[in-house]
């Protein structure tokens, strides 16, 4: 049975199954919460929506509902079981006739829990509708069944459809949770269901791509255990599944994993398609191998894979990402001229790049010869910084790059640029600050004969972004008005770009007016991104009350906060000196099952206490952070250093430096030990400043040595000024006792060494300022 199609009806057939190639999530939707009280959150779905809680106990539902019942009047005095049977018959009849909304109303009104067949059909049809309201209803059924310990009533078909619907609605954690629950319950979900979860994870932030690869590996490993593969034919990975996980590898630049999975495609009888190679173009761009992109295109042609317009989009986007607008322009021009020798054009661009690189190296060599007394150069050309092992990987993936053909192959047909191609090039102009070129491109697109090249809402939004980036808000609003005149409706992204522009210019009043105009005049409801932008704008004008007001308004509208929403509100309270309120927001975030707390949120909490010098509270937060599996990073230590300075507790700086120094040591580290740390200038300078002011010169010299080892030039002028103002009269008393003199011998040696480093008159005549063993 195909588990990705609602159960067949007796009267009519359902529409075809959703396209499995649609790997990206649809419009974002999350269930609503109550307005924030900074006390508690009541999630709309329970542990079934969280990947770390208890799983479903799903079992396949078979058979049909109980035997048909008579007239309703005959059941008025009957047992609850008979009444329930009659309800099941009515509910099943509604579902068979695809009257899903009426079936839902019948389910809500019923005081008895329907049978397995009715429940599975109802969840299936609600999930299949692909509407936010329907998805919420399906999730509520799972919540009820879990609370009543009746999850075994649902079959694999409805769970697979629910996972797909959640993934396409942007509820990645919920979708993955359903798939993992099915695996734990002994079910193998349909390939389209688990592919949707893998694809959604691959495009997610944080550790989403890594989790995507793990999920793919877990499912395929389970499928391999079956000796008779015909039993799991519907769960075997197909090309779309491999494309989803390969996209995850490309997003994190993992060439080894990409090569391994690419090689496994043949084991599963899967052939790479054009999307597979488009993802390979992304991988080349991600790891900085621009010169290999042409060989990906040639490989597509050699393998006889049908080239499509998406490949052209990937090419232009890759070169725009490299900042190589010259090559991107030449690709677009070749397309305008209907040329098929695009590979030849790309090879010529590679040759020009190589020539320019050789000229740069020659210039560098001449500069090095001009300074013979300089230290040995450590210059490494940017294009030569290649990931270890990636060279061999690409030899396997692109054997044609080792011995390229003398004559580049021709495209099977010419492709004319469309609006997406032009828009991608415009984004390159925008990123480089070429506002005039962006506007000229818009005007040129309007004059194109081909309607496919006319500007659309994405094109206009790109122009709006260019003007916003340049601070030309009036011009940006003019483009918005022009969109209305040209009959191109602005979308939510267009308004969000304008909102961000007003907030950056601290024009929060205009941002608020635009938010109302967006909802009332344009009929576009603001989303969580819109509110995140305006909450961040409130922070820029130090309006924490306004930030909280918009946060609550967002919740009232039924828009669920994201991780950015919580951390932005925490930032508002931390910046305004209200760390306790930031802590309460953090606790809300910890309780929200849809949000994954990360190191940024922990650091924001630490920052709130450190800004007021509440170092003990900050240390308690750091302890909680470590207990939850997070290790402090440079930002964490930087906040602690600032807090120590404000609290005037130099002794805490010594403890902080000890921990940092241990994490800077390059040794064979155990798996349980925290990762290595590379301190930055701000952190080390702050610690050295504290130590110099507290006359901890030995530690100050250690920190300065660490700065020089990491290529950070210490601010010697600043430290000299501090020493002269605070310590120039140290150790000048002639009446100190002998015991006191002996106790401060080491401190005096450190002070003299520090003066030697500063270049001040001193009694330390060693050739190196670094402290060594004391000589009698």
Beta strands, then each sheet from edge to edge (+ up, - down):
end
